[in-house]
Amino acid sequence: MSNLDMVVMHLNASLGPKLSALELAAALRAGSLNVLLTSPAVAAAAAYFFVETEPRLIALCAYEAGTDIKQANKMYESLVAEAMPRVPTWEEAVKYYA
């Protein structure tokens, strides 16, 4: 099982199967949830990625998705701009990379 699969399984736990690993990977590569706008349920599940996932695992997911921490942080910043809560552990982890 990949890190993306594991995180998606956790994010979907309370919703049922909404978000796929491919969708989360696409959002990480895009640096935004805008690629998930076809389904509000999918976007809602992905929105909690940074809240529910430890920074090391986020970095591994970004790598698996074919992107980097800077692009993952771009996704984080877009979520914060849309009223998601700040995640101090993520911000501390990326302060030297972003």
C-alpha positions, 0 to 999 in steps of 0.5 A: 500500500502506498502512502497516498493510498494510506492517507486517502483511506484515512481521509475517506474513513468518515465519508465512504470512498470519495477521494482517490489516491490519483485525485490527491496526487493531482491536487498535490501536483497542481498545488490546489484543490481546483482540479477536484472541483467536479465533486464537492465531497472529494474536495472536502475530503482532500481539504483535511489532508494537512490537518489529518496528516503528519508533515513527514507523511505529506512529504512522502505523498508529494514525492509519490505524486511526482512533486515536491514540498514547495508544491504541497505547501502551495496547496496548503496556502490555497486551503488556508486562504479559503478559511481552512485552519492553519496547521502549525506542525506543517508550517514549522516543517516547511519554513525552510523549504517553502 
